[in-house]
Structure formats: C-alpha cells, structure tokens
Amino acid sequence: MSHTEVFILNYNGAHFLRPCLSSLLNVDLGNHTMHISVVDNCSHDNSASVVRQFEGVSFVQLDKNFGFSKGNNLGVWHRLNALAQAGQRADFVCFLNNDTIVERDWLIAAVERFASDPKIGVVGSKANFYDPFVEIVFQCAPIFRPRETGSLDTRDLGVFVRPLQPSRNVQPDPKRSKWVDGYPAESCGGRWLKPQGRVLIAVQEPTTSTSLALVFENRNLNGTITTVNATVAGQTHTIEIPHGEFRELILEVPPGSAEVFTQNAGSFITSNWEAGDEGTFARDTESFQEAREVAAICGVSMFMRAELFRSLKGFDEAFFAYFEDTDLSLRARLAGYSCWYEPRSRLRHVHCGSGGEFSPYFNFNVTHSHLLFTGRWMRGTTFLKKLLNVCTWAWRELKVFETDCNLETKPNLRSIIRMLKHPMRLPMRRIFHVSHARSIRALKTDELMASQG
C-alpha cells in the first residue's frame, strides 16, 4: 500500500475547482491512500468557499501569488512537515492542474507504473483536451509576394478568416478551439489561412449536431477569385470569394462527428532545448497507447517519488510558470531516475485554462522561463547565441514601446528587465551547467532527447 499527496495549485480558479475535486474524490484507490491539498496563490474569487464544500480536502492559503514553482513547493513542504510531525510519510507527490478532470484509474495506473521499477522517478498521465473537437481541414491556393529577403509575411497571404462567431453547440470561449495549422491570431482575433490548414472546433455535446458559420475575406494581391475548400465529417464544401469581398460558409455537422484529441502524452525536448507535448492534436485512438520512457513529464499531472522531490529541493523557484516541470524532470534524470508516460492514467485538460494560450502572461513567462531553462541546460556558445537573440528582439520591442508605451506585449524586453532585477539567476544556472556538463551531454545524446520537428 502506498500514500500519495496530491497538490492542486490554484489562482482565481473557483470555476475549475468543483469539477476537478469531484473527479478526484471518485477515483479508484484500490489498497492505496490519497490526500488532496489545494494550494491557493492568494485568489480573490470564491475558491476558498468552494474547497470547503469538499470534506477531507486541505486548503493552504498563501499570502501572495508565488507562481507555479514556489507555490507548489510551499504546499509540499507544509504538508510533508505536517505528516512528519504526525509520524507519517508520503510515498509519492502529485502535481495536478486545477483545470482538469481525472478518470477512475488515474491514481492506480500511475502508482503501478512506479512499482514496476524502483528507478522510475517521475510518471506522467495521458492528458486529452477537455472538449471534443470537430475537425475542419482547409485548402486554398497559396497567394503571396516574396519579400526581398525571401521570407513571407502573413499580410502577403490572400485569405483571411474572421473570428469564429457564436454557433450552435460550439463552446462560447473561442480559445477552447485550436488552430493546428495556421498563422497566429491577429489583434482582431481573425487569422490568415494557410494553403493547407486545420482547425479543431470545441463543441459542448458530441452527440448533438453542430452549426458553424465561417466568414472568409479575399485579400489577395493579384485581384483574382479565390476558392476555399473546407472538409468536415467527410464532406467537402467549396466557396468562391471575389477579390476584395467576403463570403460566409455555413457548415452543418451531424451528431457524432466530434472526436477526442490528445493534448500531452509525455514531453519531448529538441536538440535546441525547446520542449513540447508529445502526441498533441493526435486522435486519442491513433497512438500513444503504450507506456514508455520519455524525456520529460508535463506538470498538468506529474507524479514523483516524494523522497526524490525532497532530495532535488523541489521545483526551481526562479521559474514563475512554464519549463519548471521539464527542468525538474531533467534534474531527476541526472540523479539516475527515469521519466515514464503512463497512458492508463488519464484525464481531460482545458489547455492553458488559467494562463490563457498566447496571452501576454503566457508569452512573457514562456520567453523568460525558456531563457532560464536554456541557461542551465544549453552549451555555452549556443546559449550565448540564444541570449543575443533575446536581446536583439528586446531592442526591437523597445523601439515599439517608445511609440505605444505598452510593456505587456513585449515578452523579450520584459524578460531582460526581469533578469536585470535578479542579476544572479543566469550566472547560477551557468555554474550548474559547468558542474554537470558531462552528464548533461550524456542526456543530450540520449535517444529520448532527439530533435523532433
């Protein structure tokens, strides 16, 4: 029998907590035990009152928003110290996002994976997107004007898709839908369409028919009629758009067309120390059905041996959000343990439900955390190029800031400012790299670290 301490970090996530905690209290424990702690980063919504409605769930109130790393660390140390004083101990700690719903075998499957090998230090669950998706595949002729540098700019493309409009059975939050192949959203919320693009429309009820209204604008440069093909539920719909005009395409999707897609099946790390989700946007039935060793584990549902977490001193608190899970996974591997993905431990996840995908908060923290992350793991000459690139972009953003005075939209500039406020953070990580250079190179040549896309 084993005991797992589950920690849910929360910041103004009351609307997520009720379904998350309800699912946790219904998991199959077998002969294992579990305790749940909600660690609250000084929320100003009704999170505390929601948690108090769940008997046996602890609520740890912090006096400020410490971010993911320090917030979780404070929750763990508080709970483990309380257990030690009572003469008890935890075998595993688990970090679970508040915007998730776990399935019945979520805990047992992870614990059984640990039992299969004492050198498994970290186990990650299979995270599917919270919403079922209706998939639309677009096809249109590429219309662009090469720049003098040979690069392309989205403004040179010919078809613009206006922001998704509220439609029957579609999730009202447009961020729940995902553009798999497409250019980043413009400030208005619309997007330029790639010659071959794919969008996953989040629906509310998979057994209900869905109505979609898409508006396309022909902004090509040569004044011709543009044709767009949209394939959904096995049917292809064609629309012709005269130059300078817009057309609306109404798609009626029959019930049962929505499918479940994977969000994370373990994490990969590229040769340039970028990290990402294995299996993202793959159909849940297609692959990633077997447990396997992976390069790193995503913090959406991250199980870890309690003693290993303690020996590594927890998450690196310099990371406010993002890359702290990958960093901890790699430090566990340096300590001689492995990271495993366990597909039987399943959950549904509202991706970036708290942070907001590609929001200013998201962009800044990803930029800043990746600089810290590469400062520890990237080789010296390569890291200098990375640092120079961030500084170059920061300089460009500074020039824009002189005009718009909006620092929120300047992630590289904000990252450099943060570094100047904490001047020892990068040097300390370079010292770590030099001290572990040989072991890090061994990780880098591991097949789990191979470059992927």
C-alpha positions as CSV (number, residue, x, y, z in Angstrom):
1,M,0.0,0.0,0.0
2,S,1.3,3.5,-0.8
3,H,0.2,7.0,0.0
4,T,0.1,9.9,-2.5
5,E,-0.2,13.6,-1.7
6,V,-2.0,15.5,-4.5
7,F,-1.4,19.2,-4.8
8,I,-3.6,21.5,-6.9
9,L,-2.2,25.0,-7.3
10,N,-5.0,27.5,-7.7
11,Y,-5.3,31.2,-8.6
12,N,-8.8,32.5,-9.2
13,G,-9.8,29.1,-10.5
14,A,-13.0,28.6,-8.5
15,H,-14.9,27.7,-11.7
16,F,-12.4,24.8,-12.3
17,L,-12.1,23.5,-8.8
18,R,-15.6,22.0,-8.3
19,P,-15.4,19.5,-11.3
20,C,-11.7,18.8,-10.6
21,L,-12.2,17.9,-6.9
22,S,-15.4,16.0,-7.6
23,S,-13.5,13.8,-10.1
24,L,-10.6,13.3,-7.6
25,L,-12.9,12.1,-4.9
26,N,-14.3,9.4,-7.2
27,V,-11.0,7.8,-8.3
28,D,-10.4,4.1,-7.6
29,L,-7.9,3.9,-4.8
30,G,-7.6,0.1,-4.5
31,N,-5.5,-0.5,-1.4
32,H,-3.7,2.9,-1.7
33,T,-4.4,6.1,0.1
34,M,-4.5,9.7,-1.2
35,H,-4.8,13.2,0.3
36,I,-5.7,16.3,-1.6
37,S,-4.4,19.8,-0.9
38,V,-5.5,22.9,-2.8
39,V,-2.6,25.5,-2.6
40,D,-4.1,28.9,-3.2
41,N,-1.9,31.7,-4.6
42,C,-3.9,34.5,-2.9
43,S,-7.0,34.2,-5.0
44,H,-9.6,37.0,-4.8
45,D,-12.6,34.9,-6.0
46,N,-14.6,32.3,-4.0
47,S,-12.1,29.5,-4.3
48,A,-11.8,29.0,-0.6
49,S,-15.6,28.6,-0.1
50,V,-15.6,26.0,-3.0
51,V,-12.9,23.9,-1.4
52,R,-14.6,24.0,2.0
53,Q,-17.5,22.1,0.5
54,F,-15.3,19.1,-0.1
55,E,-14.7,17.1,3.1
56,G,-11.2,15.9,3.7
57,V,-9.6,18.4,1.2
58,S,-7.0,20.7,2.7
59,F,-6.8,24.4,1.8
60,V,-3.4,26.1,2.0
61,Q,-3.8,29.8,1.8
62,L,-0.7,31.7,0.6
63,D,-0.3,35.5,1.2
64,K,0.6,36.3,-2.4
65,N,0.8,34.9,-5.9
66,F,4.1,32.9,-5.9
67,G,3.6,31.3,-9.2
68,F,3.7,27.6,-10.1
69,S,7.1,26.6,-8.7
70,K,7.2,28.3,-5.4
71,G,3.5,28.0,-4.8
72,N,3.7,24.2,-5.2
73,N,6.9,24.0,-3.1
74,L,5.3,25.8,-0.2
75,G,2.3,23.5,-0.4
76,V,4.5,20.4,-0.4
77,W,6.8,21.5,2.4
78,H,3.8,22.5,4.5
79,R,2.1,19.1,4.1
80,L,5.2,16.9,4.3
81,N,6.3,18.6,7.5
82,A,2.8,18.1,9.0
83,L,3.0,14.4,8.1
84,A,6.4,14.1,9.7
85,Q,5.2,15.6,12.9
86,A,2.4,13.1,13.0
87,G,4.8,10.2,12.4
88,Q,3.6,9.6,8.8
89,R,5.1,9.8,5.4
90,A,4.2,10.1,1.7
91,D,5.5,7.8,-0.9
92,F,4.5,10.0,-3.9
93,V,3.6,13.6,-4.5
94,C,1.5,14.6,-7.5
95,F,1.0,18.0,-9.1
96,L,-2.3,18.4,-10.9
97,N,-3.7,21.4,-12.7
98,N,-6.9,22.8,-11.4
99,D,-8.4,22.9,-15.0
100,T,-8.6,19.0,-15.2
101,I,-11.0,16.2,-14.7
102,V,-9.3,12.8,-13.8
103,E,-10.7,9.4,-14.7
104,R,-11.2,6.4,-12.3
105,D,-7.8,4.7,-12.9
106,W,-5.8,7.9,-12.8
107,L,-4.1,7.2,-9.5
108,I,-3.8,3.4,-9.5
109,A,-2.2,3.3,-13.0
110,A,0.5,5.8,-12.0
111,V,1.3,4.0,-8.7
112,E,1.5,0.7,-10.5
113,R,4.0,2.2,-13.0
114,F,6.3,3.2,-10.1
115,A,6.0,-0.3,-8.7
116,S,7.3,-1.8,-12.0
117,D,10.8,-0.3,-11.5
118,P,12.4,1.4,-8.4
119,K,14.4,3.7,-10.8
120,I,11.3,5.3,-12.2
121,G,11.3,8.7,-10.5
122,V,8.6,10.6,-12.4
123,V,5.4,9.4,-14.0
124,G,3.1,11.5,-16.3
125,S,-0.5,10.9,-17.2
126,K,-2.2,11.0,-20.6
127,A,-3.9,14.3,-20.9
128,N,-6.6,14.7,-23.5
129,F,-8.2,18.0,-24.4
130,Y,-11.2,18.8,-22.2
131,D,-13.5,19.3,-25.1
132,P,-14.4,17.0,-28.0
133,F,-13.5,18.6,-31.3
134,V,-15.0,18.8,-34.8
135,E,-12.1,18.9,-37.3
136,I,-12.2,21.1,-40.3
137,V,-9.5,20.9,-43.0
138,F,-9.0,23.9,-45.3
139,Q,-7.4,24.0,-48.7
140,C,-6.8,27.1,-50.8
141,A,-4.3,28.3,-53.4
142,P,-1.2,29.9,-51.9
143,I,-1.1,33.6,-52.9
144,F,1.8,35.5,-51.7
145,R,4.5,38.0,-52.6
146,P,8.1,37.1,-51.7
147,R,10.0,39.8,-49.9
148,E,13.5,40.8,-50.8
149,T,14.8,38.6,-48.0
150,G,12.9,35.6,-49.5
151,S,10.7,35.4,-46.4
152,L,7.0,35.7,-46.3
153,D,4.7,37.8,-44.2
154,T,1.2,36.8,-43.2
155,R,0.0,40.1,-44.7
156,D,1.0,38.8,-48.1
157,L,-1.4,35.8,-47.9
158,G,-4.7,36.0,-49.7
159,V,-7.5,34.5,-47.5
160,F,-8.4,35.9,-44.1
161,V,-10.8,34.1,-41.7
162,R,-12.7,36.4,-39.4
163,P,-13.0,35.4,-35.7
164,L,-15.3,32.5,-35.0
165,Q,-18.9,33.5,-34.3
166,P,-21.1,32.0,-31.6
167,S,-22.8,29.0,-33.1
168,R,-25.0,26.1,-32.1
169,N,-23.2,23.6,-29.9
170,V,-19.9,25.4,-30.1
171,Q,-18.0,26.3,-26.9
172,P,-18.6,30.0,-26.4
173,D,-15.0,30.6,-25.4
174,P,-13.1,30.8,-28.8
175,K,-9.8,29.9,-27.1
176,R,-11.1,26.4,-26.5
177,S,-11.0,25.8,-30.3
178,K,-7.5,25.1,-31.7
179,W,-5.9,26.2,-34.9
180,V,-3.5,23.3,-35.6
181,D,-2.1,24.6,-38.9
182,G,-2.5,28.4,-39.1
183,Y,-0.8,31.6,-38.5
184,P,-1.1,33.3,-35.1
185,A,-4.2,35.3,-34.5
186,E,-4.3,38.9,-35.4
187,S,-5.2,41.6,-32.9
188,C,-8.8,41.4,-34.1
189,G,-8.9,37.6,-33.4
190,G,-9.0,36.6,-37.0
191,R,-6.3,34.6,-38.9
192,W,-4.7,34.4,-42.2
193,L,-5.4,31.0,-43.8
194,K,-2.5,28.7,-44.9
195,P,-2.8,26.8,-48.2
196,Q,-3.5,23.7,-46.1
197,G,-4.8,24.4,-42.6
198,R,-6.7,22.5,-39.9
199,V,-8.9,23.8,-37.1
200,L,-10.4,21.9,-34.2
201,I,-13.7,23.4,-33.1
202,A,-14.5,22.7,-29.5
203,V,-18.1,21.5,-29.1
204,Q,-20.3,21.3,-26.0
205,E,-22.1,18.0,-26.7
206,P,-20.6,15.4,-29.0
207,T,-24.0,13.7,-29.6
208,T,-25.6,16.9,-30.8
209,S,-25.4,18.4,-34.3
210,T,-23.2,21.4,-34.7
211,S,-23.7,24.5,-36.8
212,L,-20.6,26.6,-37.8
213,A,-20.5,30.0,-39.5
214,L,-17.2,30.9,-41.1
215,V,-16.5,34.2,-42.8
216,F,-13.7,34.4,-45.4
217,E,-12.2,37.5,-46.9
218,N,-10.3,37.6,-50.2
219,R,-7.4,40.0,-49.7
220,N,-5.0,38.6,-52.3
221,L,-2.7,40.8,-54.2
222,N,-3.4,39.8,-57.8
223,G,-7.1,40.6,-57.9
224,T,-8.4,37.1,-58.8
225,I,-11.2,35.0,-57.4
226,T,-10.1,32.7,-54.6
227,T,-11.5,29.3,-53.9
228,V,-11.5,27.7,-50.4
229,N,-12.4,24.1,-49.8
230,A,-13.5,23.1,-46.3
231,T,-13.7,19.4,-45.4
232,V,-15.6,18.3,-42.3
233,A,-17.2,15.0,-41.3
234,G,-16.1,13.5,-44.7
235,Q,-17.8,16.2,-46.7
236,T,-16.0,18.9,-48.7
237,H,-17.7,22.3,-49.1
238,T,-16.4,24.8,-51.7
239,I,-16.8,28.6,-51.7
240,E,-15.6,31.1,-54.2
241,I,-14.7,34.6,-53.0
242,P,-14.3,37.6,-55.4
243,H,-11.3,39.9,-54.8
244,G,-11.9,42.4,-52.0
245,E,-15.1,40.8,-50.8
246,F,-16.1,38.3,-48.1
247,R,-18.3,35.2,-48.1
248,E,-19.9,33.3,-45.3
249,L,-19.8,29.5,-45.3
250,I,-22.4,27.7,-43.1
251,L,-21.4,24.1,-42.1
252,E,-24.0,21.7,-40.6
253,V,-22.1,18.9,-38.8
254,P,-24.1,15.8,-37.9
255,P,-24.1,14.3,-34.4
256,G,-21.3,12.0,-33.5
257,S,-18.7,13.9,-35.6
258,A,-16.8,15.2,-32.7
259,E,-13.7,13.3,-31.6
260,V,-11.3,13.3,-28.6
261,F,-7.8,14.5,-29.2
262,T,-4.6,14.1,-27.1
263,Q,-3.0,17.2,-25.5
264,N,0.0,15.6,-23.8
265,A,1.5,12.0,-23.9
266,G,4.8,12.9,-22.3
267,S,7.1,15.8,-23.2
268,F,9.9,15.9,-25.8
269,I,13.0,18.1,-25.9
270,T,14.6,19.1,-29.2
271,S,18.2,19.5,-30.0
272,N,17.8,23.2,-29.4
273,W,16.3,22.6,-25.9
274,E,12.8,23.5,-26.9
275,A,10.2,21.4,-25.1
276,G,6.8,20.4,-26.2
277,D,3.9,18.0,-25.9
278,E,4.2,14.5,-27.4
279,G,1.0,13.5,-29.2
280,T,-0.6,16.9,-29.2
281,F,-3.6,17.1,-31.6
282,A,-3.4,13.3,-32.4
283,R,-6.7,11.4,-32.2
284,D,-7.0,9.6,-28.9
285,T,-7.4,6.3,-30.6
286,E,-4.5,6.6,-33.0
287,S,-1.3,6.2,-30.9
288,F,0.4,6.7,-27.6
289,Q,-1.5,3.8,-26.1
290,E,1.7,2.1,-24.7
291,A,3.6,3.2,-21.6
292,R,7.2,4.3,-22.4
293,E,10.1,6.2,-21.1
294,V,10.1,9.9,-22.2
295,A,12.4,12.9,-22.0
296,A,10.3,14.8,-19.5
297,I,6.9,15.0,-17.8
298,C,4.3,17.7,-18.2
299,G,3.2,19.4,-15.0
300,V,-0.5,19.0,-15.9
301,S,-0.4,15.7,-14.0
302,M,3.0,14.9,-12.6
303,F,3.7,12.1,-10.1
304,M,7.1,11.9,-8.4
305,R,8.6,9.9,-5.6
306,A,8.4,12.1,-2.5
307,E,12.0,11.4,-1.4
308,L,13.3,12.3,-4.8
309,F,11.3,15.6,-4.8
310,R,12.8,16.4,-1.4
311,S,16.3,15.5,-2.4
312,L,16.1,17.8,-5.5
313,K,14.7,20.6,-3.3
314,G,11.6,20.7,-5.4
315,F,10.9,23.0,-8.3
316,D,13.3,25.7,-9.2
317,E,11.6,28.8,-7.8
318,A,13.1,31.1,-10.3
319,F,10.5,29.7,-12.8
320,F,7.3,31.6,-12.2
321,A,5.5,29.5,-14.7
322,Y,6.4,27.1,-17.6
323,F,9.5,24.9,-18.1
324,E,9.7,24.2,-14.3
325,D,8.3,20.7,-14.9
326,T,10.8,20.0,-17.7
327,D,13.7,21.3,-15.6
328,L,12.7,19.1,-12.7
329,S,12.3,16.1,-14.9
330,L,15.9,16.6,-16.3
331,R,17.3,17.0,-12.8
332,A,15.6,13.8,-11.8
333,R,17.2,12.1,-14.8
334,L,20.6,13.5,-13.8
335,A,20.1,11.9,-10.4
336,G,19.8,8.5,-12.0
337,Y,16.0,8.2,-12.3
338,S,13.8,7.8,-15.4
339,C,10.6,9.6,-16.6
340,W,7.7,7.4,-17.8
341,Y,4.5,8.2,-19.6
342,E,1.5,6.1,-18.4
343,P,-1.5,6.1,-20.8
344,R,-3.8,4.3,-18.3
345,S,-3.6,7.3,-16.0
346,R,-6.0,9.5,-17.9
347,L,-7.5,13.0,-17.5
348,R,-9.1,15.8,-19.5
349,H,-7.5,19.2,-19.5
350,V,-8.6,22.7,-20.5
351,H,-5.2,23.6,-22.1
352,C,-4.0,27.0,-20.7
353,G,-7.3,27.4,-18.9
354,S,-5.7,29.5,-16.3
355,G,-2.9,31.3,-18.1
356,G,-4.6,31.9,-21.4
357,E,-2.9,30.5,-24.5
358,F,-0.7,33.1,-26.2
359,S,-1.9,35.8,-23.8
360,P,0.7,38.4,-22.7
361,Y,1.1,36.5,-19.5
362,F,1.7,33.3,-21.4
363,N,4.2,34.8,-23.9
364,F,6.2,36.6,-21.3
365,N,6.5,33.6,-18.9
366,V,7.4,31.2,-21.7
367,T,10.1,33.6,-23.0
368,H,11.5,34.3,-19.6
369,S,11.4,30.7,-18.4
370,H,13.0,29.4,-21.5
371,L,15.9,31.8,-21.1
372,L,16.4,30.4,-17.5
373,F,15.9,26.9,-18.7
374,T,18.5,27.1,-21.5
375,G,20.8,28.9,-19.1
376,R,21.1,25.7,-17.1
377,W,21.0,23.1,-19.9
378,M,22.4,24.6,-23.1
379,R,26.1,24.6,-24.1
380,G,27.9,27.9,-23.7
381,T,28.4,29.1,-27.2
382,T,24.8,28.1,-28.2
383,F,23.4,29.8,-25.1
384,L,25.3,33.0,-26.0
385,K,23.5,32.9,-29.4
386,K,20.2,32.4,-27.6
387,L,20.9,35.3,-25.2
388,L,21.9,37.5,-28.1
389,N,18.7,36.7,-30.0
390,V,16.6,37.6,-26.9
391,C,18.5,40.9,-26.6
392,T,18.0,41.7,-30.3
393,W,14.3,41.1,-30.0
394,A,14.2,43.1,-26.8
395,W,15.8,46.1,-28.6
396,R,13.2,45.9,-31.4
397,E,10.4,45.8,-28.8
398,L,12.0,48.8,-27.0
399,K,11.6,50.8,-30.3
400,V,8.0,49.8,-30.5
401,F,7.5,50.6,-26.8
402,E,8.7,54.2,-27.4
403,T,5.6,54.5,-29.6
404,D,2.8,52.5,-27.8
405,C,4.1,52.5,-24.2
406,N,2.7,49.0,-23.8
407,L,5.1,46.8,-21.9
408,E,2.6,43.9,-21.6
409,T,3.1,42.9,-25.3
410,K,6.9,43.0,-25.1
411,P,7.9,39.5,-23.8
412,N,11.6,39.7,-24.7
413,L,12.0,43.3,-23.3
414,R,10.2,42.2,-20.1
415,S,12.4,39.2,-19.8
416,I,15.6,41.3,-20.0
417,I,14.2,43.7,-17.4
418,R,13.4,40.8,-15.1
419,M,17.0,39.5,-15.5
420,L,18.4,42.9,-14.5
421,K,16.3,42.8,-11.4
422,H,17.7,39.4,-10.5
423,P,21.3,39.5,-11.9
424,M,22.5,36.2,-10.3
425,R,19.9,33.9,-11.8
426,L,21.6,33.3,-15.1
427,P,25.2,33.0,-13.6
428,M,23.9,30.4,-11.0
429,R,22.5,28.3,-13.8
430,R,25.7,28.5,-15.8
431,I,27.6,27.3,-12.7
432,F,25.2,24.4,-12.6
433,H,25.8,23.6,-16.3
434,V,29.6,23.7,-15.9
435,S,29.4,21.4,-12.9
436,H,27.3,18.9,-14.7
437,A,28.4,19.4,-18.3
438,R,29.5,15.8,-18.9
439,S,26.2,14.4,-17.5
440,I,24.2,16.9,-19.5
441,R,25.9,15.9,-22.7
442,A,25.0,12.3,-21.9
443,L,21.4,13.4,-21.7
444,K,21.7,15.3,-24.9
445,T,22.9,12.2,-26.9
446,D,20.1,10.1,-25.4
447,E,17.5,8.9,-27.9
448,L,14.8,10.5,-25.7
449,M,16.3,13.9,-26.5
450,A,16.4,13.5,-30.3
451,S,15.3,16.5,-32.3
452,Q,11.6,16.2,-33.2
453,G,10.2,18.5,-35.9
